[in-house]
Amino acid sequence: MADKMLKIELKKSLIGRGAKQIATAEALGLKKPGDVTVQPDNAATQGKIAKIGFLLSVTEA
């Protein structure tokens, strides 16, 4: 596996967030606090993390 992978966990609730922030979280596969997903470390994923980074915990997988 040549590409790096990122382990992304939703730390805060999506209640009261804007529709775009909720859609970004769901695009990452996160729906409720505690959900974890593994995504490739690429420009698209980095952009999503930049939009809702304050809701997430990101580590290398």
N, C-alpha and C positions, 0 to 999 in steps of 0.2 A: 504494500500500500504506500504509494509515493506521496499522496496528498495528506496534509494535516487535517485532522478532524477536530471539531469543537463540541464539547459537552455543554449544552445550554439548559439552564433550569429557570423556570418562572418562579420568582421569589415573592412577588407581590400580586395582589388580586387585580383583575381587569375591571372590576366594578367601578363605575364612574369615569372610566377612560373614554377617550374619543373613539369614534368608529374606525378611524385609520389605525390607531394604536392596537385595537382589538384585532383588526384584520391582519396586521403585521405579526402579532403573536400567533394567530391561527395559521398563518403561512409558514411559520416555523414549526408548527405542530404542537403548540402549547395552548391549553384551554383553561387550566385551573392551577393555582399555586401548588408547587411540588412536582409538576409535570417536567420530565426531562427528555431531551431529544439530542441526537448526535447529528451534526450537520457538517458538510465540507467547509474548510476555511477558504472561501473565495470572496470575490467582490460583492456578490449578491447577498451572501450571508452577513458579511461585515456591514453592509448598508442597513439591513434589517436590525442588526444589533445596535447600530448607531441611533436608530429611531426610538427604540424602547429599552436602551441599555440600563436605565435606572430601575427597570422592573426585573432584570435578569441577573443571573450569576453565570459567568462564562469561564470554562477551564478547558485545557487541551485534553483530548481523549486519547 
